């Protein structure tokens, strides 16, 4: 067990979903060492989220867009600013939530005792182990050596509800997330369920008397024409991270594919109907949650096609298209009829 007052540095820059999953580290640290001081180094785009995590004492920001996508001059300026912040800092334990070794260069000025990082290369301490729930794998960075198992239970994600300015919940109803799947480096359209099918779900739910709300960031404005004339509540691009979380917290159900808002929904313990294709559901959701995961493409030899860093080349995401509107409506109707039941399930759709 760590000594009281141990100073931890968590390094997880982006993206929203990954940062949400890495929040298991905060609770795991507090469980082992209640007197610890926890600093989180993150990108400016996700700093608002990290500040909502109970147990994080200090948030340090870095311009991740300049570092990951900028030219030489902008990268140098961003790194120099970060190094000027870190040069006099000392931490007992540094937990680097990135497997790419280039992230270690950002920590050059940091004086640290022990460092543990994600590592894709096979070894006794391999992090993450392919196929495992990634929230567990982040928490496993605290282990001094390889844990042989068995390992029971799952460290919980942060619960940000106490820090939100809650809405009234009126009119939110079922939240649909037809966009997303973007981060600083790329846009992963293979993970999206067809937007036309989200429209069909919205029409059916509204006809059954369920209010429907669209949620996403400003970059999801492209979905609006598909819902023209449908009586949905449009909250796309209307809120920052905290406001979006408050909407999700008031949802009776969130229907979402594998994107950042799936994980934000889990931070507020919303009931979720999650749609997967190229990625493995068990890496993103666990059974004790009020979640149903539909995994399309059970008849495809190419599923899954994501190795944790890259997707295989694919011109047509038949796996996502294999999830029918009728299946989504069937599960959504059942969850809405019994909102308090623990609905955890994994259904493979072929």
PAKOL-419472 format. One record per residue: x, y, z of N, C-alpha, C in turn; residue in one letter. Coordinates in steps of 0.02 Angstrom, whole numbers, padded with zeros to 5 digits, always signed. Atoms other than C-alpha are relative to their C-alpha. Last residue first. Layout:
<pts>
XYZXYZXYZA
...
</pts>
This chain:
<pts>
-00025+00023+00064-01338-00566-01855-00051+00015-00054X
+00051-00005+00052-01361-00473-01691+00030-00023-00066X
-00033-00002+00065-01258-00526-01541-00053-00003-00054X
+00036+00036+00052-01347-00479-01380+00038+00007-00065X
-00037-00005+00061-01249-00432-01225-00035-00043-00052X
+00003+00056+00046-01353-00398-01072+00046+00013-00059X
-00063+00017+00033-01366-00286-00921-00007-00061-00044X
+00014+00029+00065-01545-00233-00888+00063-00023-00036X
-00069+00005+00022-01539-00201-00702-00001-00038-00065X
-00030+00067-00002-01721-00153-00680+00073+00004-00022X
-00039+00012-00061-01772+00023-00634+00035-00068+00001X
-00059-00043-00006-01828+00084-00805+00044-00015+00060X
-00027+00019-00066-01944-00063-00837+00063+00039+00014X
+00055+00028-00039-02056-00010-00982+00021-00019+00070X
+00043-00055-00021-01921+00104-01051-00059-00024+00042X
-00035-00039-00052-01798-00040-01052-00043+00058+00025X
-00005+00039-00062-01920-00155-01143+00034+00039+00055X
+00067+00005-00029-01963-00022-01272+00001-00039+00066X
+00016-00065-00029-01779+00014-01304-00068-00001+00035X
-00036-00008-00063-01742-00170-01327-00015+00067+00034X
+00022+00053-00047-01879-00195-01456+00035+00008+00067X
+00065-00019-00029-01844-00027-01539-00024-00051+00051X
-00011-00057-00045-01660-00069-01563-00065+00020+00033X
-00035+00025-00059-01703-00239-01633+00013+00055+00050X
+00048+00038-00041-01835-00167-01751+00033-00027+00063X
+00041-00047-00038-01711-00037-01815-00048-00038+00046X
+00062-00023+00030-01595-00177-01868-00037+00049+00046X
+00044-00014-00056-01414-00197-01813-00063+00032-00028X
+00033+00061-00021-01328-00277-01962-00045+00008+00060X
+00062+00004+00038-01289-00102-02029-00040-00064+00018X
+00047-00048-00030-01160-00087-01890-00068-00002-00036X
+00012+00020-00070-01073-00247-01944-00049+00047+00034X
+00058+00045-00003-01097-00204-02128-00015-00022+00071X
+00005+00028-00068-00976-00059-02107-00063-00042+00008X
+00072+00006-00013-00939-00034-02292-00010-00035+00067X
+00038-00048+00040-00771+00019-02365-00074+00000+00017X
+00068+00024+00011-00661-00062-02233-00039+00054-00038X
+00029-00035+00057-00474-00051-02201-00069-00030-00016X
-00016+00030+00065-00442-00123-02029-00032+00041-00055X
+00051+00042+00030-00461-00003-01885+00026-00030-00064X
+00021-00010+00068-00311+00062-01789-00057-00046-00018X
-00030-00060+00030-00253+00088-01611-00027+00016-00069X
-00017-00046-00054-00339-00034-01495+00032+00063-00024X
-00052+00030-00042-00336-00176-01622+00020+00044+00059X
-00036-00054-00033-00500-00135-01709+00049-00031+00049X
-00055-00019+00045-00577-00255-01837+00041+00057+00028X
-00014-00072+00002-00698-00354-01729+00059+00015-00045X
+00019-00034-00062-00776-00430-01832+00032-00035+00059X
-00045-00057-00012-00691-00479-01997-00017+00037+00065X
-00065+00024-00024-00767-00653-02007+00047+00057+00019X
-00057-00026+00038-00941-00577-02020+00066-00025+00031X
-00015+00046+00055-01093-00676-01963+00060+00021-00041X
-00020+00065-00026-01102-00591-01794+00017-00051-00053X
-00050+00033+00041-01104-00424-01881+00024-00066+00025X
+00017+00020+00068-01193-00317-01753+00056-00037-00035X
-00062+00006+00039-01160-00313-01567-00018-00027-00069X
+00014+00038+00061-01307-00247-01466+00063+00000-00043X
-00046-00010+00056-01261-00192-01290-00020-00046-00057X
+00007+00053+00049-01394-00171-01156+00046+00017-00058X
-00022-00008+00069-01347-00067-01006-00017-00062-00041X
+00065+00003+00032-01406-00037-00829+00010+00013-00075X
+00032-00063+00016-01232-00075-00764-00068-00012-00034X
+00040-00023-00056-01175-00231-00675-00035+00066-00015X
+00067+00027-00009-01128-00313-00838-00040+00029+00058X
-00003+00058-00044-00982-00207-00892-00071-00017+00023X
+00054+00004-00049-00968-00089-01039+00009-00062+00042X
+00028-00065-00016-00826-00027-01151-00054-00001+00053X
-00054-00047-00016-00706-00172-01180-00028+00066+00026X
-00025+00013-00067-00850-00297-01166+00059+00045+00018X
+00040-00031-00053-00934-00217-01317+00031-00008+00069X
+00026+00051-00045-00792-00265-01437-00039+00032+00057X
-00033+00005-00066-00763-00141-01577-00037-00049+00044X
-00072+00014+00007-00802-00149-01764+00035-00011+00066X
-00016+00038+00060-00990-00166-01733+00074-00016-00004X
-00070+00013+00017-01067-00096-01575+00005-00039-00065X
-00003+00034+00064-01231-00014-01524+00073-00007-00023X
-00063-00014+00035-01262+00036-01344+00006-00045-00061X
+00005+00051+00053-01435+00047-01264+00058+00015-00048X
-00031-00006+00066-01395+00143-01106-00017-00060-00043X
+00014+00063+00035-01483+00180-00941+00023+00008-00073X
+00061+00001+00041-01395+00335-00869-00011-00070-00027X
+00039+00061-00014-01267+00312-00730-00067-00001-00037X
+00061-00023-00036-01203+00492-00743-00048-00057+00012X
-00021-00041-00056-01024+00440-00788-00059+00027+00040X
-00016+00044-00055-01096+00301-00896+00023+00039+00062X
+00064+00025-00028-01179+00428-01009+00013-00045+00060X
+00026-00054-00042-01009+00512-01031-00066-00022+00031X
-00036+00001-00063-00944+00344-01091-00021+00057+00046X
+00014+00063-00035-01074+00325-01226+00031+00000+00069X
+00060-00011-00041-01053+00510-01265-00026-00065+00031X
-00014-00029-00065-00874+00476-01320-00061+00008+00044X
-00028-00066+00005-00921+00356-01459+00005+00030+00069X
-00063-00004-00037-00969+00174-01482+00034+00067-00014X
-00051+00047+00022-01151+00189-01538+00065+00014+00039X
-00064-00029+00023-01285+00277-01438+00045-00056-00026X
-00015+00046+00055-01464+00257-01377+00061+00029-00036X
-00046-00028+00050-01479+00342-01207+00013-00055-00052X
-00040+00049+00036-01631+00302-01100+00044+00037-00048X
+00029+00065-00019-01740+00393-00974+00038-00057-00033X
+00029+00042+00052-01624+00541-00994-00032-00063+00029X
+00073-00003-00003-01600+00662-00849-00034-00045-00052X
+00021+00023-00066-01417+00619-00820-00076-00002+00006X
-00004+00073-00001-01385+00634-01007-00025-00028+00067X
+00052+00027+00043-01446+00813-01005-00002-00076+00003X
+00063-00012-00036-01336+00855-00855-00059-00025-00041X
+00007+00050-00052-01187+00774-00942-00065+00007+00038X
+00017+00062+00034-01216+00884-01094-00009-00056+00051X
+00070-00004+00020-01218+01038-00984-00024-00062-00035X
+00041+00005-00060-01055+00987-00900-00074+00002-00018X
-00001+00067-00027-00969+00953-01066-00046-00008+00060X
-00067+00025-00012-01021+01114-01150-00005-00070+00031X
-00027+00003-00067-01196+01138-01215+00074-00018-00001X
+00029-00050-00044-01299+01184-01367+00034+00005+00068X
-00043-00058-00003-01196+01095-01500-00023+00053+00048X
-00066+00009+00030-01337+00973-01534+00039+00066+00002X
-00048-00029-00046-01481+01000-01412+00071-00007-00027X
-00067-00005+00027-01621+00973-01538+00046+00036+00049X
-00031-00057-00034-01785+00913-01461+00074+00000-00021X
-00050+00012-00052-01863+00795-01586+00021+00066+00032X
+00009-00042-00059-02027+00821-01678+00049-00013+00056X
+00011+00047-00056-01973+00752-01845+00000+00041+00064X
+00070+00019-00003-01995+00875-01989-00017-00051+00054X
+00045-00054+00019-01810+00882-02027-00072-00025+00000X
+00055-00003-00048-01723+00742-01932-00049+00057-00015X
+00032+00066-00002-01603+00692-02072-00061-00001+00046X
+00047+00009+00056-01565+00875-02104-00036-00067+00000X
+00064-00035-00006-01496+00891-01926-00047-00011-00060X
+00055+00048-00007-01361+00757-01938-00068+00034-00003X
+00017+00033+00063-01229+00874-02012-00059-00047+00006X
+00055-00036+00032-01233+00980-01853-00022-00033-00065X
+00052+00047+00021-01127+00847-01769-00059+00034-00034X
-00021+00036+00059-00971+00956-01760-00050-00051-00026X
+00013-00042+00058-01060+01072-01640+00020-00035-00065X
-00034-00065-00002-01066+00934-01509-00012+00037-00066X
-00065+00004+00034-01195+00797-01489+00034+00067+00005X
-00057-00028-00037-01367+00765-01416+00063-00012-00040X
-00063+00012+00034-01535+00737-01502+00056+00035+00038X
-00047-00055+00001-01684+00726-01385+00063-00020-00038X
-00066+00019+00026-01837+00614-01403+00043+00063-00005X
-00039-00057+00025-02000+00625-01304+00070-00024-00022X
-00063-00013-00036-02086+00455-01287+00034+00061-00031X
+00008-00047-00055-02270+00445-01336+00062+00016+00039X
+00019+00037-00059-02267+00288-01444-00006+00045+00062X
+00067+00026+00011-02268+00393-01602-00026-00038+00060X
+00046-00057-00007-02118+00487-01534-00072-00023-00009X
+00005-00017-00071-02027+00322-01510-00048+00058+00012X
+00039+00051-00035-02066+00264-01687-00008+00016+00074X
+00069-00002+00023-02010+00427-01769-00043-00050+00039X
+00032-00060-00028-01851+00434-01665-00074+00004-00018X
+00010+00013-00071-01806+00254-01708-00035+00060+00032X
+00057+00047-00005-01830+00290-01893-00016-00016+00073X
+00061-00036+00016-01718+00443-01878-00061-00046+00006X
+00015-00040-00059-01584+00342-01789-00065+00039-00012X
+00032+00046-00047-01597+00221-01935-00015+00035+00067X
+00069+00011+00021-01565+00360-02059-00037-00046+00047X
+00040-00054-00028-01409+00407-01959-00073-00007-00020X
+00025-00046+00051-01331+00239-01997-00049+00051+00028X
+00062+00032+00025-01248+00166-01841-00030+00049-00050X
+00066-00032-00002-01075+00244-01825-00055-00048-00026X
+00035+00015-00064-00919+00146-01778-00071+00027+00001X
+00019+00070-00002-00852+00140-01957-00040-00017+00063X
+00070+00008+00022-00857+00330-01964-00022-00072+00003X
+00009+00072+00010-00698+00343-01860-00073-00015-00019X
+00071+00013-00004-00648+00526-01877-00012-00073-00018X
+00035+00030+00056-00466+00567-01843-00075-00005+00014X
-00039+00026+00055-00327+00643-01738-00041-00023-00060X
-00047-00049+00027-00412+00759-01615+00034-00025-00064X
-00046-00025-00051-00560+00643-01592+00049+00047-00033X
-00056-00042+00020-00716+00601-01689+00045+00012+00059X
-00055+00042+00025-00840+00458-01668+00057+00041-00029X
-00058+00020-00038-00985+00580-01638+00052-00038-00039X
-00064-00023+00027-01149+00582-01730+00059-00027+00037X
-00013+00026+00067-01317+00494-01706+00067+00020-00029X
-00065-00029+00015-01328+00513-01516+00021-00025-00069X
-00033+00033+00056-01510+00485-01469+00064+00038-00016X
-00053-00037+00034-01577+00534-01298+00029-00044-00055X
-00052+00044+00028-01744+00461-01244+00050+00044-00037X
+00022+00065+00024-01850+00573-01133+00057-00044-00022X
-00062+00032+00024-01777+00748-01119-00017-00069-00028X
-00009-00001+00072-01946+00836-01113+00063-00032-00025X
+00061-00004+00040-01944+00878-00928+00018+00002-00074X
+00014+00065+00030-01784+00818-00844-00060+00002-00046X
+00063+00025-00029-01783+00971-00730-00016-00069-00027X
+00059-00027+00034-01599+01004-00766-00063-00028+00033X
+00048+00044+00033-01459+00965-00645-00057+00039-00031X
+00060-00040-00010-01316+01084-00609-00055-00035-00038X
+00036-00029+00056-01186+00947-00602-00057+00045+00023X
-00032-00064+00019-01059+00909-00467-00035+00035-00058X
+00004-00050-00054-01159+00774-00376+00029+00068-00019X
+00065-00030-00012-01189+00684-00542-00001+00051+00056X
-00004-00073+00000-01005+00659-00584-00066+00034+00017X
+00071-00019+00002-00992+00476-00535-00002+00076+00006X
+00021-00058-00040-00814+00424-00578-00076+00010-00008X
-00014-00065+00030-00801+00252-00655-00019+00055+00049X
+00051-00041+00033-00810+00105-00538+00029+00061-00035X
-00002-00066-00030-00671-00021-00504-00048+00047-00036X
-00025-00052+00045-00734-00187-00571+00003+00066+00038X
+00029-00067-00004-00759-00344-00468+00033+00048-00049X
+00072-00004-00005-00650-00497-00445-00023+00073+00005X
+00014-00067-00024-00472-00523-00505-00076+00009-00002X
+00057-00037+00030-00419-00704-00522-00009+00068+00032X
+00070+00017-00001-00284-00666-00547-00015-00059+00045X
+00013+00064+00031-00102-00655-00594-00073-00019-00001X
+00050+00033-00042-00077-00471-00562-00021-00064-00034X
+00056+00032+00036+00085-00415-00644-00047-00035+00049X
-00024+00051+00046+00187-00305-00528-00058-00030-00036X
-00073-00001-00002+00165-00149-00422+00031-00049-00050X
-00031+00061-00025-00017-00132-00472+00076+00005-00004X
-00022-00009-00069-00077+00047-00494+00037-00060+00028X
-00064-00035+00000-00081+00031-00683+00026+00011+00070X
-00054+00049-00012-00219-00097-00655+00069+00032-00004X
-00010+00007-00072-00345+00045-00638+00059-00046+00016X
-00028-00062-00026-00323+00085-00822+00015-00006+00074X
-00070-00002+00020-00347-00098-00866+00034+00066+00020X
-00040+00041-00045-00507-00111-00767+00074+00007-00015X
-00001-00035-00065-00581+00036-00863+00039-00039+00052X
-00056-00047-00004-00525-00048-01024+00002+00040+00065X
+00032-00064-00013-00637-00200-01004+00054+00052+00016X
+00024-00016-00068-00527-00340-01069-00034+00068+00002X
+00066+00028-00014-00520-00391-01251-00027+00015+00069X
+00052-00005+00051-00333-00364-01275-00065-00034+00021X
+00006+00067+00028-00234-00349-01112-00058+00001-00050X
+00054+00043-00024-00204-00164-01088+00004-00070-00030X
+00057-00043-00011-00073-00153-01023-00018+00036-00065X
+00030-00031+00059+00052-00296-01029-00064+00038+00019X
+00038-00059-00023+00136-00327-00862-00036+00035-00056X
+00038+00018-00060+00195-00504-00896-00044+00058+00024X
-00044+00007-00058+00243-00449-01071-00042-00020+00059X
+00014+00056-00045+00171-00430-01246+00053-00005+00056X
-00043+00057+00013+00201-00256-01318-00014-00056+00050X
+00030+00049+00046+00050-00142-01308+00044-00061-00010X
-00052+00032+00040+00107-00048-01153-00030-00054-00044X
+00030+00048+00046+00004+00073-01050+00055-00026-00046X
+00032-00024+00061+00119+00159-00928-00037-00056-00035X
+00033+00057+00033+00184+00141-00752-00038+00028-00059X
+00043-00014+00057+00311+00262-00679-00029-00065-00027X
+00020+00056+00043+00386+00250-00505-00044+00025-00057X
-00027+00062-00028+00480+00391-00420-00015-00057-00047X
+00049+00048-00025+00454+00545-00525+00035-00060+00030X
-00037+00044-00045+00545+00703-00572-00051-00047+00033X
+00032+00024-00062+00453+00777-00719+00048-00045+00038X
-00022-00038-00059+00555+00878-00845-00025-00029+00066X
-00073-00004-00010+00545+00743-00982+00020+00040+00062X
-00013+00003-00072+00358+00711-00958+00075+00007+00015X
+00034-00056-00032+00306+00766-01133+00018+00004+00074X
-00040-00060+00011+00437+00648-01203-00031+00061+00033X
-00050-00005-00054+00346+00502-01122+00043+00063-00008X
+00028-00039-00055+00200+00537-01238+00049+00006+00058X
-00014-00071+00011+00309+00481-01383-00029+00043+00056X
-00059-00022-00038+00306+00304-01311+00016+00074-00009X
-00047-00030+00047+00129+00276-01376+00058+00030+00040X
-00050+00049+00018+00044+00166-01246+00054+00027-00046X
-00011+00004+00072-00050+00309-01165+00055-00051-00013X
+00055+00037+00031-00124+00315-00990+00004-00002-00075X
+00006-00024+00068+00039+00366-00907-00051-00043-00038X
+00040+00050+00035+00028+00341-00720-00016+00027-00069X
+00027-00028+00062+00164+00437-00627-00034-00057-00038X
+00024+00049+00049+00197+00391-00446-00028+00037-00059X
-00022+00065-00022+00297+00488-00316-00017-00055-00050X
+00054+00046-00016+00280+00652-00405+00029-00067+00021X
-00022+00067-00016+00396+00802-00416-00060-00042+00020X
+00047+00046-00032+00363+00967-00502+00032-00068+00013X
-00013+00001-00072+00489+01103-00536-00044-00049+00038X
-00072+00005-00014+00501+01077-00725+00015-00003+00075X
-00020+00061-00032+00318+01033-00749+00070+00000+00029X
+00045+00017-00055+00240+01201-00788+00026-00058+00041X
-00010-00053-00051+00387+01263-00893-00045-00012+00060X
-00062+00012-00038+00382+01094-00981+00013+00053+00053X
+00011+00055-00046+00201+01120-01029+00062-00012+00042X
+00045-00023-00053+00233+01291-01103-00012-00055+00052X
-00039-00045-00043+00383+01224-01199-00042+00026+00058X
-00043+00041-00043+00279+01078-01265+00040+00044+00047X
+00043+00037-00048+00143+01195-01329+00042-00041+00047X
+00028-00047-00049+00267+01315-01409-00040-00036+00053X
-00055-00021-00044+00364+01173-01492-00025+00048+00053X
-00016+00055-00045+00205+01096-01561+00054+00022+00050X
+00053+00002-00050+00152+01265-01631+00011-00058+00049X
-00003-00058-00044+00320+01289-01717-00053-00004+00055X
-00058+00003-00044+00330+01114-01789+00000+00057+00051X
-00065-00001+00033+00156+01116-01859+00056+00000+00051X
-00030-00063+00021+00003+01068-01760+00065-00008-00038X
+00017-00017+00070-00095+00906-01757+00035+00062-00025X
+00016+00058+00041-00048+00809-01599-00011+00017-00074X
-00050+00053-00005+00044+00941-01500-00013-00056-00049X
-00064-00023+00027-00058+01090-01560+00052-00056+00001X
+00010-00010+00072-00222+00998-01531+00065+00022-00033X
-00010+00064+00035-00162+00932-01362-00010+00007-00076X
+00033-00010+00064-00138+01106-01290+00011-00061-00044X
-00047-00006+00055-00089+01049-01115-00041+00008-00064X
+00023+00004+00069-00186+01071-00955+00058+00006-00049X
-00048-00035+00043-00143+01031-00775-00021-00010-00072X
+00003+00016+00071-00286+00984-00658+00051+00044-00037X
-00030-00051+00043-00263+00977-00470-00004-00024-00073X
-00016-00061-00037-00345+00886-00325+00023+00057-00045X
-00055-00032+00036-00435+00750-00422+00014+00068+00033X
-00064+00033-00018-00538+00652-00296+00059+00025-00039X
-00013-00006-00071-00712+00691-00365+00064-00039+00017X
-00015+00063-00034-00701+00697-00554+00017+00013+00074X
+00060+00027-00032-00788+00853-00619+00013-00064+00039X
+00014-00039-00061-00624+00942-00652-00064-00022+00035X
-00044+00024-00054-00579+00801-00772-00014+00038+00064X
+00023+00065-00025-00730+00844-00880+00042-00023+00059X
+00064-00010-00033-00690+01028-00899-00027-00065+00029X
-00014-00024-00068-00509+00982-00938-00065+00011+00039X
+00033+00045-00048-00565+00878-01088+00009+00023+00072X
+00068+00016+00020-00532+01003-01227-00036-00044+00050X
+00046-00055-00016-00380+01078-01141-00072-00017-00016X
+00007-00049+00052-00290+00911-01145-00051+00053+00018X
+00047+00017+00054-00250+00820-00985+00001+00055-00053X
-00021-00038+00058-00123+00810-00843-00043-00022-00059X
+00016+00030+00065-00211+00748-00686+00024+00048-00054X
-00004-00049+00053-00141+00782-00511-00014-00035-00066X
+00008+00023+00068-00192+00674-00364+00000+00059-00048X
+00011-00061+00039-00131+00705-00187+00001-00021-00073X
-00041-00015+00059-00151+00547-00083-00017+00068-00030X
-00035-00064-00008-00227+00546+00090+00041+00021-00059X
+00047-00056-00007-00357+00412+00053+00034+00068+00005X
-00037-00053-00035-00222+00292-00012-00045+00062+00006X
-00064+00024-00028-00283+00125-00075+00033+00051+00046X
+00013+00059-00040-00466+00169-00102+00064-00026+00033X
+00029-00021-00064-00419+00345-00156-00015-00061+00045X
-00052-00033-00041-00303+00278-00291-00028+00017+00069X
-00046+00053-00021-00435+00157-00357+00057+00029+00043X
+00029+00037-00056-00564+00296-00358+00046-00054+00026X
+00007-00046-00057-00451+00406-00463-00029-00036+00060X
-00063-00009-00036-00393+00267-00579-00009+00042+00063X
-00005+00053-00050-00571+00221-00629+00063+00006+00042X
+00020-00026-00065-00575+00393-00712-00002-00054+00053X
-00058-00003-00044-00476+00316-00856-00018+00027+00069X
-00018+00067-00021-00640+00266-00939+00059+00000+00048X
+00053+00027-00044-00700+00446-00941+00017-00069+00025X
-00008-00033-00065-00533+00504-01010-00053-00024+00049X
-00058+00031-00033-00544+00375-01149+00012+00031+00069X
+00017+00067-00023-00720+00430-01193+00057-00033+00036X
+00049-00001-00053-00675+00614-01199-00015-00070+00028X
+00057-00041+00017-00515+00591-01298-00051-00006+00056X
+00062+00002+00039-00388+00638-01235-00013-00073-00018X
+00015-00063+00032-00238+00690-01128-00070+00002-00032X
+00046+00024+00052-00218+00553-01001-00028+00062-00033X
-00009-00032+00065-00071+00577-00883-00046-00034-00050X
+00034+00037+00053-00111+00540-00702+00009+00039-00064X
+00013-00037+00062+00016+00611-00580-00031-00048-00049X
+00011+00036+00063+00012+00543-00403-00009+00050-00057X
+00019-00046+00053+00087+00619-00245-00004-00038-00067X
-00034+00014+00063+00087+00499-00098-00027+00047-00054X
-00028-00060+00029+00018+00584+00057+00038-00012-00065X
+00046-00057-00001-00006+00424+00154+00034+00061-00030X
-00003-00039-00061+00116+00288+00099-00049+00058-00003X
-00039-00061+00004+00062+00174-00042-00002+00037+00067X
+00042-00060+00000+00000+00000+00000+00044+00062+00000X
</pts>
